[in-house]
Each structure stands twice: as structure tokens, then as C-alpha cells.
């Protein structure tokens, strides 16, 4: 993601954006683990949760995020999803400077 500044341009890598999403998810109440949507995913093989997060730049300062989660047993799944989405949007807008953030959360299990 590129952000124009007065004297140049700031480029934020996809790795940095994935790290922000990972931190937002880990700070949210309810998610137990981040999973992959594919059983043959590189992130699943290597075990890095950050690699299981899908972040895509969709336009100028626009970001699309997909996260597959397992949640803790006994929590309200819609509340967990809403809080996690809000936390991800906040991090990407306030820290990374994204103007438009679209987040899809997929709950794939309960643990």
C-alpha cells in the first residue's frame, strides 16, 4: 500500500499489513487460532499464523482482508466476529493509514 507524502511516498508491505491483522486478531476476545482455508496452504505446513491471513490491496489505500478463525467454546460467535472485524479495521485505518478496509471473517471451528 502506497501513501503519498509531501516529500515522497510511503510504502507499507503486505507482510506489515498481515502483522497488523495478526496483532488485531490476537488482541480480540474469543479467537483461539487462525486457520487456513486450504488444507495444502503453505502457512499450514510452516505453522506461521501470519501466513494464513489473506491481505490484498484492492485500490488506492484500500485493503481487503480474509481471516479463518477457530473460536473459544461458549463465546457468542457473532460478537466475536464483530469485535474482531472492528479491531482489524481500527488497526489498519489508524496505524497503516488505509482509508477503506473490507474484512471477511470465517468461523471454521469451535475449540
CORWO-V967737 format. One record per pair of residues at least 6 apart in sequence whose C-alpha atoms are under 8 Angstrom apart, sorted by the first residue. I is the first residue (numbers start at 1). J is the second residue. If there is no record, write none. Layout:
I/J
I/J
This chain:
1/11
1/12
1/13
1/14
1/57
1/60
1/61
2/9
2/10
2/11
2/12
2/60
2/61
3/9
3/10
3/11
3/61
3/97
4/10
12/96
14/55
14/56
17/55
17/92
17/96
18/50
18/51
18/53
18/54
18/55
19/50
20/88
20/91
20/92
21/53
21/88
21/91
21/92
22/49
22/50
22/53
24/84
24/87
24/88
24/91
25/31
25/84
25/87
25/88
28/80
28/83
28/84
28/87
29/80
29/83
29/84
30/71
30/72
30/75
30/80
31/69
31/70
31/71
31/72
31/80
32/69
32/70
32/71
32/72
32/111
33/49
33/69
33/70
33/71
34/49
34/52
34/53
34/67
34/68
34/69
34/70
35/44
35/49
35/52
35/67
35/68
35/69
35/70
35/108
36/43
36/44
36/52
36/53
36/68
37/52
37/68
41/52
42/51
43/49
43/50
43/51
43/52
44/52
52/67
52/68
53/65
53/66
53/67
53/68
54/65
54/66
54/67
55/63
55/64
55/65
55/66
56/63
56/64
56/65
57/63
57/64
58/64
61/97
61/98
61/99
61/100
62/98
62/99
62/100
62/101
63/98
63/100
63/101
63/102
64/101
64/102
64/103
65/101
65/102
65/103
65/104
66/103
66/104
66/105
66/106
67/103
67/104
67/105
67/106
68/105
68/106
68/107
68/108
69/105
69/106
69/107
69/108
69/109
70/107
70/108
70/109
70/110
70/111
71/77
71/80
71/107
71/109
71/110
71/111
72/110
72/111
73/110
73/111
77/107
81/105
85/103
85/104
85/105
88/103
89/101
89/102
89/103
92/98
92/101
93/99
93/100
93/101
